[in-house]
Amino acid sequence: MISQELNERLTQTGPGTPMGNLLRRYWHPVGAGAELEKEPVQPVRLLGESLTLFRSAKGDLGLVGERCAHRAISLTYGIPQEHGLRCAYHGWTYDTAGHVVDMPFEPACLPLKIKAYPVQELGGLIWAYLGPEPAPQLPRWDILAREDMDREIVFKPLPCNWLQCMDNSFDPIHFEHLHGKYGNYIMKKLGKPPMLNPARHLKIDFDVFEFGVYKRRLVEGAPEDGTDWTIGHPVLFPCILAQGSPEQQSFQIRTPTDDTNTMHIVYNGRLRKPGQPDQESIPFRRESLEHDEWGRVLGTNIVKQDEMAWVGQGSISDRTAEHLATSDKGVMLFHNLLLQEAEKVERGEEPLGVIRDPAINEPYIHIGRGSRYGAFRSGVQDEIYGGVREGVAAGVSAFLRGFDR
């Protein structure tokens, strides 16, 4: 267990907090490009700040403060213009840098500026940077930048702190129990066959690398020279779990909305078959948690079971009541890494994984991934497994199915 003070240091994300200052050194996704085409002005909340995301009539992206400097109406009612966003109330217009560029009725345009942050589009996502200038490079991770993959995006808001979502990625043992024992229990209650045949974990380990941490596991029945142990699965510091293989890949991005809310983004990609046309745009959907009649989150597949566990810890997990054990070595490593990198920022140093050299990004950053889960599926038929795991991130087995359901 840890002190309340340390738990607050790890979980608070607002401006001026140690973790908020650290998280502001990285780019975070705040929307989907295809969605912005349909609705060009949207409210956004990121790291405890309420903001307005927009695409101008000319196609430029902007992320500005929540309210107009004139009479404080929300700018999410704004009208896109060629040169920015026009306030619905009195027509004051802001460019993408937050400057007032038009002030109807007034004899002169006052030199006013509201909050504004850099935004870029990559891989169908709109990314924002809320930290000090100059902004670092937006990382061109392989799944985001490869041109030979078909992608899709799922957004789901969760009423819990971002850290309990990320702690899950440093806890390999939970797969055996949450997704195996509990997942099969849920399938039995639903009258469906088992979804997994979990193998016992033999050992786990973690290695810090230039962009984050590799987590490695060895389970009963898996070869010690298998890539699940020799390579493992990367967690890209601070908020992204990467999974999959060269043919099928996925990201789970846990974007901190504020201290008690997280936007969980599942980003799936699969290698395009020869002769298939390129995607015109990357499809997306927004989902909500499903609950049973007692208000409990329904965990009917792997991703939903993870989300159930995170939300089930409360809005902010009370780590003063935790009793961490041997299997939690990855969680402890991650917490110490967060505190270490936050201290670097306080000293004016660059934290882990921030990219300044554009050459690192070209043409994209390849992230090695080990193959996994074979030993978890022993004795489970593919067609049955695929049917009950609908919605699981790509790279576990088959690509996400039934996107339009």
C-alpha positions as CSV (number, residue, x, y, z in Angstrom):
1,M,0.0,0.0,0.0
2,I,1.0,3.6,-0.5
3,S,0.1,6.9,1.2
4,Q,-2.8,9.1,0.1
5,E,-0.3,11.8,-0.9
6,L,1.6,9.5,-3.2
7,N,-1.7,8.1,-4.7
8,E,-2.7,11.7,-5.5
9,R,0.7,12.4,-7.0
10,L,0.3,9.4,-9.3
11,T,-3.4,10.1,-10.3
12,Q,-3.9,13.8,-10.5
13,T,-3.7,15.0,-14.2
14,G,-4.6,18.7,-14.0
15,P,-2.3,21.7,-14.9
16,G,0.5,22.2,-12.4
17,T,0.3,18.7,-10.8
18,P,3.4,16.5,-11.1
19,M,1.7,13.9,-13.2
20,G,-0.2,16.5,-15.2
21,N,3.0,18.2,-16.1
22,L,4.5,14.9,-17.2
23,L,1.5,13.8,-19.3
24,R,1.6,17.2,-21.0
25,R,5.0,16.3,-22.5
26,Y,3.2,13.8,-24.8
27,W,0.7,13.9,-27.7
28,H,-2.8,12.5,-26.9
29,P,-5.7,11.6,-29.2
30,V,-8.8,13.7,-28.8
31,G,-11.0,12.7,-31.7
32,A,-11.3,11.0,-35.1
33,G,-10.7,12.7,-38.4
34,A,-13.7,11.1,-40.0
35,E,-16.0,12.3,-37.2
36,L,-14.6,15.8,-37.5
37,E,-15.6,15.8,-41.2
38,K,-19.2,15.2,-40.1
39,E,-19.2,17.5,-37.1
40,P,-16.5,20.0,-37.5
41,V,-16.8,21.6,-34.0
42,Q,-16.7,19.4,-30.9
43,P,-16.2,19.8,-27.1
44,V,-13.1,18.1,-25.8
45,R,-11.8,17.4,-22.3
46,L,-8.2,16.4,-21.9
47,L,-6.0,16.4,-18.8
48,G,-8.6,18.3,-16.8
49,E,-9.0,21.1,-19.3
50,S,-12.2,21.8,-21.3
51,L,-11.5,22.7,-24.9
52,T,-13.0,23.2,-28.3
53,L,-11.8,21.1,-31.3
54,F,-12.6,22.4,-34.8
55,R,-11.8,22.1,-38.4
56,S,-12.0,25.4,-40.3
57,A,-13.8,25.7,-43.6
58,K,-10.4,25.7,-45.2
59,G,-9.6,22.4,-43.5
60,D,-7.2,23.7,-40.8
61,L,-7.3,22.0,-37.4
62,G,-7.7,24.0,-34.2
63,L,-7.9,23.3,-30.5
64,V,-8.8,26.4,-28.5
65,G,-10.2,27.3,-25.1
66,E,-13.7,26.4,-24.1
67,R,-15.3,29.9,-24.1
68,C,-15.4,33.1,-26.1
69,A,-13.4,36.0,-24.6
70,H,-16.4,38.3,-25.2
71,R,-19.3,37.0,-23.2
72,A,-18.0,33.5,-22.3
73,I,-20.4,31.4,-24.4
74,S,-19.2,28.0,-25.3
75,L,-17.3,27.9,-28.5
76,T,-18.6,24.5,-29.3
77,Y,-21.6,26.3,-30.8
78,G,-19.2,28.0,-33.1
79,I,-19.3,28.2,-37.0
80,P,-16.3,27.2,-39.0
81,Q,-14.9,29.9,-41.2
82,E,-12.1,30.0,-43.8
83,H,-9.9,31.8,-41.3
84,G,-11.1,30.1,-38.0
85,L,-14.0,29.6,-35.7
86,R,-16.8,32.2,-35.4
87,C,-18.6,32.5,-32.1
88,A,-22.3,32.0,-32.4
89,Y,-23.3,34.8,-30.1
90,H,-21.7,38.0,-31.5
91,G,-19.4,36.7,-34.3
92,W,-16.0,37.1,-32.8
93,T,-13.7,34.8,-34.7
94,Y,-10.6,32.9,-33.6
95,D,-7.8,31.4,-35.7
96,T,-6.2,28.1,-34.9
97,A,-3.7,29.9,-32.6
98,G,-6.5,31.4,-30.5
99,H,-6.1,35.0,-31.8
100,V,-9.3,37.1,-32.4
101,V,-9.1,37.8,-36.1
102,D,-12.6,39.4,-36.6
103,M,-14.7,41.4,-34.2
104,P,-18.0,42.6,-35.9
105,F,-19.4,46.0,-35.0
106,E,-16.2,47.1,-33.2
107,P,-14.2,49.8,-34.8
108,A,-11.0,47.8,-34.3
109,C,-10.1,44.2,-33.6
110,L,-8.7,44.1,-30.0
111,P,-5.4,42.1,-29.6
112,L,-7.1,39.3,-27.6
113,K,-6.0,35.7,-27.5
114,I,-7.6,32.6,-25.9
115,K,-5.9,29.4,-25.0
116,A,-4.9,27.3,-28.0
117,Y,-2.9,24.1,-28.4
118,P,-1.2,22.3,-31.4
119,V,-3.2,19.6,-33.1
120,Q,-2.2,17.1,-35.9
121,E,-4.0,14.3,-37.7
122,L,-2.3,10.9,-37.9
123,G,-3.8,7.5,-38.6
124,G,-7.3,8.8,-38.6
125,L,-6.9,10.2,-35.1
126,I,-6.7,13.9,-34.1
127,W,-3.8,14.3,-31.6
128,A,-3.2,17.2,-29.2
129,Y,-0.2,18.5,-27.3
130,L,-0.8,20.6,-24.2
131,G,2.7,21.0,-23.0
132,P,5.4,23.7,-23.3
133,E,6.8,24.7,-26.7
134,P,8.5,23.6,-28.8
135,A,6.2,20.6,-29.2
136,P,8.0,17.3,-29.7
137,Q,7.5,15.1,-32.8
138,L,4.2,13.3,-32.9
139,P,5.3,9.7,-32.9
140,R,4.6,7.9,-36.2
141,W,4.0,4.5,-34.6
142,D,3.9,1.7,-37.2
143,I,0.1,0.9,-37.0
144,L,-0.7,4.6,-37.3
145,A,1.5,5.4,-40.3
146,R,1.8,2.2,-42.4
147,E,0.0,2.5,-45.7
148,D,-0.6,-1.2,-46.2
149,M,-3.1,-1.7,-43.3
150,D,-6.8,-1.3,-42.9
151,R,-7.7,0.3,-39.6
152,E,-10.7,1.0,-37.4
153,I,-11.2,3.0,-34.2
154,V,-13.5,2.5,-31.2
155,F,-13.9,5.2,-28.5
156,K,-15.4,4.4,-25.1
157,P,-15.5,6.8,-22.1
158,L,-14.8,5.2,-18.8
159,P,-15.7,6.7,-15.3
160,C,-12.3,6.0,-13.8
161,N,-8.8,7.3,-13.5
162,W,-6.3,6.6,-16.3
163,L,-3.8,4.9,-14.0
164,Q,-5.9,1.9,-13.1
165,C,-6.4,1.3,-16.9
166,M,-2.6,1.4,-17.4
167,D,-1.8,-0.7,-14.3
168,N,-3.7,-3.5,-16.0
169,S,-1.1,-3.5,-18.8
170,F,1.6,-4.3,-16.3
171,D,-0.3,-7.1,-14.7
172,P,0.0,-10.2,-17.0
173,I,-1.3,-12.6,-14.4
174,H,-4.9,-11.2,-14.6
175,F,-5.3,-12.7,-18.0
176,E,-5.3,-16.2,-16.5
177,H,-8.1,-15.3,-14.1
178,L,-10.1,-12.3,-15.3
179,H,-10.3,-13.5,-18.9
180,G,-10.0,-17.2,-18.3
181,K,-11.9,-18.1,-15.1
182,Y,-14.2,-15.2,-15.0
183,G,-14.7,-15.0,-18.8
184,N,-15.7,-18.7,-18.9
185,Y,-18.0,-18.1,-15.9
186,I,-19.8,-15.3,-17.8
187,M,-20.0,-17.5,-20.9
188,K,-21.6,-20.3,-18.8
189,K,-24.2,-17.8,-17.4
190,L,-25.0,-16.8,-21.0
191,G,-25.4,-20.4,-22.2
192,K,-22.3,-20.2,-24.4
193,P,-19.2,-22.4,-24.5
194,P,-15.9,-21.5,-22.7
195,M,-14.0,-18.7,-24.4
196,L,-10.5,-19.6,-23.1
197,N,-8.7,-22.5,-21.6
198,P,-6.2,-20.6,-19.4
199,A,-2.7,-21.8,-18.9
200,R,-0.9,-21.2,-15.6
201,H,1.8,-18.4,-15.6
202,L,5.3,-19.7,-14.8
203,K,7.2,-16.4,-14.8
204,I,6.8,-12.7,-15.8
205,D,9.4,-10.0,-16.4
206,F,9.6,-6.4,-17.6
207,D,12.3,-4.4,-19.5
208,V,12.5,-0.7,-19.9
209,F,13.4,0.5,-23.4
210,E,13.6,3.8,-25.2
211,F,9.9,4.2,-25.7
212,G,8.5,2.5,-22.7
213,V,8.4,-1.0,-21.2
214,Y,8.3,-4.5,-22.6
215,K,6.3,-7.0,-20.5
216,R,7.1,-10.7,-21.0
217,R,5.4,-13.8,-19.8
218,L,6.0,-17.6,-19.9
219,V,3.0,-19.8,-19.4
220,E,2.6,-23.5,-19.0
221,G,2.8,-25.2,-22.4
222,A,4.6,-22.3,-24.1
223,P,8.2,-22.7,-25.4
224,E,10.8,-20.6,-23.5
225,D,12.2,-19.5,-26.9
226,G,8.8,-18.2,-28.0
227,T,8.4,-14.5,-28.7
228,D,5.9,-14.0,-25.9
229,W,8.9,-14.5,-23.5
230,T,11.9,-13.5,-25.6
231,I,10.3,-10.3,-27.1
232,G,7.1,-9.6,-25.1
233,H,4.6,-6.8,-25.6
234,P,5.4,-3.1,-25.5
235,V,3.7,-0.5,-23.4
236,L,4.5,2.8,-25.0
237,F,5.0,5.3,-22.3
238,P,2.8,6.7,-20.8
239,C,-0.6,5.6,-22.2
240,I,-0.5,3.0,-25.0
241,L,-0.5,-0.8,-24.9
242,A,0.6,-2.3,-28.2
243,Q,-0.4,-5.8,-29.2
244,G,-0.5,-8.1,-32.2
245,S,1.8,-9.4,-35.0
246,P,3.1,-8.0,-38.4
247,E,-0.3,-9.0,-40.0
248,Q,-2.7,-7.9,-37.2
249,Q,-1.9,-5.1,-34.7
250,S,-3.7,-3.1,-32.1
251,F,-3.3,-0.2,-29.8
252,Q,-5.2,0.4,-26.6
253,I,-4.8,4.1,-25.8
254,R,-5.9,5.3,-22.4
255,T,-6.3,9.1,-22.8
256,P,-6.7,10.9,-19.4
257,T,-9.9,13.0,-19.6
258,D,-9.5,14.3,-16.1
259,D,-8.8,12.7,-12.7
260,T,-12.0,10.5,-12.7
261,N,-12.5,9.9,-16.4
262,T,-10.6,8.2,-19.2
263,M,-11.3,7.8,-22.9
264,H,-10.4,4.3,-23.9
265,I,-9.5,4.1,-27.6
266,V,-9.1,0.7,-29.2
267,Y,-7.2,1.1,-32.5
268,N,-7.1,-2.0,-34.7
269,G,-5.2,-2.7,-37.9
270,R,-4.7,-5.6,-40.3
271,L,-2.5,-6.1,-43.3
272,R,-4.4,-5.4,-46.5
273,K,-4.8,-8.4,-48.8
274,P,-3.2,-8.1,-52.3
275,G,-5.6,-6.4,-54.7
276,Q,-7.8,-4.9,-52.0
277,P,-8.4,-1.2,-52.5
278,D,-7.0,1.3,-50.0
279,Q,-9.3,2.6,-47.3
280,E,-10.9,5.9,-48.2
281,S,-11.1,6.9,-44.6
282,I,-10.6,5.1,-41.3
283,P,-14.0,4.1,-39.8
284,F,-14.8,4.8,-36.1
285,R,-17.5,4.2,-33.6
286,R,-18.3,5.4,-30.1
287,E,-19.5,2.9,-27.5
288,S,-20.8,3.1,-24.0
289,L,-20.4,0.7,-21.1
290,E,-23.1,-1.9,-20.8
291,H,-24.5,-2.7,-17.3
292,D,-26.7,-5.4,-15.9
293,E,-29.8,-4.9,-13.7
294,W,-27.6,-4.4,-10.6
295,G,-25.5,-1.7,-12.2
296,R,-22.5,-3.9,-12.8
297,V,-20.4,-3.6,-16.0
298,L,-21.0,-6.4,-18.4
299,G,-17.8,-8.2,-19.2
300,T,-18.7,-10.3,-22.2
301,N,-15.3,-10.2,-24.0
302,I,-11.7,-9.5,-23.2
303,V,-11.7,-5.7,-23.6
304,K,-15.0,-5.3,-21.7
305,Q,-13.6,-7.5,-18.9
306,D,-10.6,-5.2,-18.6
307,E,-12.9,-2.1,-18.6
308,M,-15.1,-3.8,-15.9
309,A,-12.0,-4.4,-13.7
310,W,-10.8,-0.8,-14.1
311,V,-14.2,0.8,-13.4
312,G,-14.8,-1.8,-10.6
313,Q,-11.9,-0.1,-8.7
314,G,-13.9,3.1,-8.3
315,S,-13.3,6.5,-9.9
316,I,-9.8,6.7,-8.4
317,S,-8.5,3.4,-6.9
318,D,-7.7,3.7,-3.2
319,R,-4.2,2.4,-3.3
320,T,-3.8,3.1,0.5
321,A,-5.9,-0.1,0.9
322,E,-4.0,-2.2,-1.7
323,H,-1.7,-5.1,-0.8
324,L,0.6,-5.6,-3.7
325,A,2.2,-9.1,-4.1
326,T,4.9,-10.8,-6.2
327,S,2.7,-10.8,-9.3
328,D,2.5,-7.0,-9.1
329,K,6.1,-6.3,-9.9
330,G,5.2,-4.7,-13.2
331,V,2.7,-2.4,-11.5
332,M,5.3,-1.3,-9.0
333,L,7.9,-0.7,-11.8
334,F,5.4,1.4,-13.7
335,H,4.6,3.6,-10.7
336,N,8.2,4.1,-9.9
337,L,8.9,4.9,-13.6
338,L,6.1,7.6,-13.6
339,L,7.5,9.2,-10.4
340,Q,11.0,9.1,-11.8
341,E,10.0,10.7,-15.1
342,A,7.8,13.3,-13.3
343,E,10.9,14.3,-11.3
344,K,12.8,14.7,-14.5
345,V,10.2,17.1,-15.8
346,E,10.4,19.1,-12.5
347,R,14.2,19.4,-13.1
348,G,13.7,20.6,-16.6
349,E,14.8,17.4,-18.2
350,E,13.2,15.4,-21.1
351,P,11.1,12.4,-20.0
352,L,11.1,8.9,-21.4
353,G,10.1,8.4,-25.1
354,V,9.8,12.1,-26.1
355,I,11.0,12.3,-29.8
356,R,12.8,15.4,-31.1
357,D,14.7,14.0,-34.1
358,P,12.3,13.9,-37.2
359,A,14.6,11.1,-38.6
360,I,13.4,8.7,-35.9
361,N,9.9,9.1,-37.4
362,E,10.7,8.2,-41.0
363,P,8.9,6.4,-42.5
364,Y,7.5,5.2,-39.2
365,I,8.6,3.7,-35.9
366,H,8.6,-0.1,-35.9
367,I,7.5,-1.6,-32.6
368,G,8.4,-5.3,-32.1
369,R,5.6,-7.5,-30.7
370,G,5.7,-11.1,-29.5
371,S,3.0,-13.6,-30.5
372,R,0.8,-14.6,-27.6
373,Y,-2.2,-16.5,-26.2
374,G,-1.7,-19.8,-28.0
375,A,-1.5,-21.6,-24.7
376,F,-4.6,-19.9,-23.4
377,R,-6.7,-21.4,-26.2
378,S,-5.8,-25.1,-26.0
379,G,-8.8,-27.2,-26.7
380,V,-11.0,-24.3,-27.7
381,Q,-12.3,-24.4,-31.3
382,D,-11.5,-21.4,-33.5
383,E,-15.0,-20.9,-34.7
384,I,-16.4,-21.0,-31.2
385,Y,-13.6,-18.8,-29.8
386,G,-14.1,-16.3,-32.5
387,G,-17.9,-16.1,-31.9
388,V,-17.6,-15.4,-28.2
389,R,-14.7,-13.0,-28.3
390,E,-16.3,-10.6,-30.7
391,G,-14.9,-7.1,-30.0
392,V,-11.5,-8.2,-28.7
393,A,-8.6,-6.2,-30.0
394,A,-6.9,-7.3,-33.2
395,G,-3.8,-9.5,-32.8
396,V,-5.3,-11.8,-30.2
397,S,-6.7,-14.0,-32.9
398,A,-9.0,-12.9,-35.8
399,F,-9.5,-9.3,-36.6
400,L,-12.3,-7.4,-35.0
401,R,-15.5,-8.7,-36.6
402,G,-19.0,-7.2,-37.1
403,F,-17.9,-3.6,-37.2
404,D,-21.4,-2.4,-38.4
405,R,-23.4,-4.3,-35.8
